[in-house]
Amino acid sequence: MAARATKAARTAAIKPNTLIVDNGGFTIKAGLATPKPSSNDCHIIPNFIARDQDRKVYVGAQIEKCKDFFHLVMRRPVERGMIVNWEQERAIWHESFLSENNALIKCDPHETNLILAEAPNVFPVLQSNCDQIVFEECEFASYYRCIGSSLNAYGPKGLADYMLVIDSGYSHTTVTPLVNGQPVQSGIRRLDIGGKHLTNYLSELLAIHEVSLKEDPWIANEVKEACCFITDDFKRDMERTWRGHNMDPTICVDVQLPDYQEFSNVVVKPFEPKAASLRTKSDVATLGNERFQVPEILFNPGDIGMVEGGLAELVMQSVSQLPESLQHLMLANVLLVGGNALLPGFLERLRVELRQLVPSDMKITISGPEEPVKSTWLGGAYMASDEALLTKHLVTKKEYEEHGSNSNWLANRFRGTGT
């Protein structure tokens, strides 16, 4: 009788509103769950506090009000995929969904459940800090912290039995095998290359040609997003774009950099060899092999001096840790998500490289969601739409107050092994 009463009290503590937060290093993907999940309910919020040349400060989505991004200084609360500065993160959260007046997402934490996606293998002390902030300072009614990749197992057709999720984001690229939505810890692998490293590498390559963007990471990132792609034949395309020879106009482009007077955004134009030879303005850059040389480091980290295998090898390392009976099931359902999944040619290149490493009788199926940046958030929204499933995973504030000092209890609950 007492157990039944306890269960009823716990169910009553679960609120009808659920906020899903995918707290990435580059952006936060956040929004309230609805009965019919849609990516339209997901807001993409820059995860930084910035200061412009006039010393004006922008918190999160306030950056939309900025008119001049030259020498924009950005401070990010997330490093290597982990929240390390809660003073900054709290300010961004407050501006985004905790402020009573001006928040982008209207949310009363006392009447809201929180699903928070985190990177794999976050340090326990940082997880404990996070739990404390969520319950003691933000005062959410209940809370579920999970590896973000695991949320991709939830969809309109229910829970995927077996899935291998490749999440290539700002801080890193991870490979996570999932069985019934639960990560297989022994198979999780991480490549310390993400969007940040691609942007920095592009700045280094452009500096060789006297185009300086090292102090302008915002602009460098825009150039990367507008121009870069993943080639299916690196050697061939290098020969077609080698400077000093005939640069292939089907690959090379001219990029007009913003001056925030005549041009406010990066503008990509067809390559004009004659104009390029006469050009004196440094605000127009010609990109040739840089376009595909930059993201190539995802597959060949040795290009920047890293002594480790590329993404295809990482996938095989992950799969090799699983029982043989599961390996073919994982390779038959590979999902590519994260901001770098938007790079043209990524999925096709990965398929080709894996095919060379996988036995010919093993099927490889790689897919990508329509909106890879929002995919983790959307999976969380599908999970939240299942009331019984949500109730099973959430930890209430009362439970935290009873057991919260016991980090092992909380960790077990979030792994689904506690009671």
Secondary structure, 3 states (H helix, E strand, C coil): CHHHHHHHHHHHHCCCEEEEEEECCCEEEEEECCCCCCHHHCEEEECCEEECCCCCEEEHHHHHHCCCCCCCEEECCEECCEECCHHHHHHHHHHHHHCCCCCCCCCCHHHEEEEEEECCCCCHHHHHHHHHHHHHHCCCCEEEEEEHHHHHHEECCEECCEEEEEEECCCCEEEEEEECCEECHHHCEEECCCHHHHHHHHHHHHHHCCCCCCCCHHHHHHHHHHHCCCCCCHHHHHHHHCCCCCCCCCCCEEEECCCCCCCCCCEEEECCHHHHHHCCCCCEEEECCHHHHCHHHHCCHHHHCCCCCCHHHHHHHHHHCCCHHHHHHHHCCEEEECHHHHCCCHHHHHHHHHHHHCCCCCCCCEECCCCCCCHHHHHHHHHHCCHHHHHHHCEEHHHHHHHCCCHHHHHHHHHCCCC
